[in-house]
Amino acid sequence: MTALGGRRGIADSSLPGLAFVIAYTASGQSLNTAIWTAIGVGAVLFAARLVKRETVQFAVAGFAGVAIAAFIAKQTGRAEDFFLPGLFLNLAYAAAYLISIAVRWPLLGVFIGPLNGEGMEWRKDERRLRLYTRASWIWVGMFTVRLAVQLPLYFAGELVALGVAKTAMGFPVFALAAWLSYLILREGPASADDRAAA
């Protein structure tokens, strides 16, 4: 949650997309209205961060994502292309996690090891390596399920259904994957004796 900026960070990245779908539908499928509504929501979220003197890195990332998505949709003239960058990101993350498992450097271990004091020592412990590998498979599954649900809607041009699916499969599915990963990894880092023995 901290890595994503908490609930506020997730809102910064998801609300503009939801606003895009609502504006597109309410305006009688006006792409320009939807684009500017999404950009406007992103700008408001960014300004709110500035006013409260909070970190703006997540708002900047969210706003940049909205701007890129809006640019692509504007260039192609297809409203569903607003969600194309997100689909590519899910594909890239799924591939990255899958490759990391194949080369025995599961990404979850790379991310979490330094945070819990293991550094990269977990790679010398077969038990920890197996746990991080199992947990990383959860993330492969999460990104793959998102693609399995959202890609058919994208190709069918079902914008409203795509927007709903993206929102529903955002934080809720992320939270589920994080919880399942926690259940796998809660045994904690290997002890110093375990690492020495390994």
Buried (B, 14 or more C-beta within 10 A) or exposed (E): EEEBBEEBBBBBBBBBBBBBBBBBBEEEEBBEBBBBBBBBBBBBBBEBBEEEEBEBEBBBBBBEBBBEBBBBBBEEEBBBBBBBBBBEEBBEBBEBBBEBBEEEBBBBBBEBBEEEEBEEBBBBBEEBBEBBBBBBBBBBBBBBBBBEBBBEBBEEEBBEBBBBBBBEBBBEBBEEBBEBBEEBBEEEBBEEEBBEEB
